């Protein structure tokens, strides 16, 4: 018998009939509009390449792919032996809780070096954090993005795969309000921790520390009073760099008078925040950045907890659903909405 690790996600299957109904309504409205112009048989002759069936075929393929995707994230599995004799893969381990606060203001698009065409601060930040998460084994991690406001992207978890997925999807347009509200990010990170938890906690802020809107030092002091360490990774140079306009290669943000906007990193601000939070300041341009951060986090005492996993006597089936969904999406990619010319030459029905 097939079992599901996340059966509650099957509620997402309700999206399939809902999307199907929306598609059917759209096709119905399209037909009504076309009928206003005259007889459908005459209109069909004026649109010889339009297919009556391909849009429906494609939506059926897409909805079937969605079905398999939902099944995959529900994680179906079967027992490879008697379920009554299952042995849990749960284990007792120890770690800390780390909340990452990542700056996604437009200034993070600027070069992380003195070369305007160098690697952007955002890409450098992703590289550092990806290596940091890869070095974790038993710690729990969460993710907050901030610019003029702060938003939680990932609550505290030991699911490193999800953490990397969210990290790779970060862009500067995730937060509509521009600015660098470091204090708001620290406050949100503090509130993201469970106050009743015995875990040692740390907040890692990665930012260019420019144009912050609130008193980040006070927020860091409050966090430190609550036993939460605040570390800061600084990106950029004091010389500064222009900010590229997203989607417009070679163009940079400018003031109304046409002068380019130059964004500079202020190490004094970053160091002051780290000092207020009883943490350390780390230069993000250093090749030792990840190592220095790991050394700092390793100073915190570890707390024992039980980490749960799938039972040992199970076989995961979700890869099958993923492969089927992928194959359907590839087929859908190559199917046009118009008539397939070579099929029109085949007569599927013969007259007696």
Secondary structure, DSSP 8 states (H G I E B T S, - for coil): -EEES-GGGGGGGHHHHHHHHHHHHHHHHHHHHHHTTS-HHHHHHH-TTB-SSHHHHHHHHHHHHHHHHHHHHTTEEEESS-GGG-----EEEEE-EEEEEEE-SGGGGSBSSSSTTS-BHHHHHHHHHHHHHHH-SS-EEEEEEESSSEEEEEEEES-HHHHHHHHHT--TTSSSS-SB-HHHHHHHHHHHS-TT--S-EEEEEEE---SB-S-HHHHHHHHHHTTEEEEEEE-S-SS-EE-B-TT-TT-B-B-TTS-B-EE---HHHHHHHHHHTT--EEETTSTTHHHHHHHHHHTS--EEEEE----TTEEE-HHHHHHHHHHHHHHHHH--SB--HHHHTS------
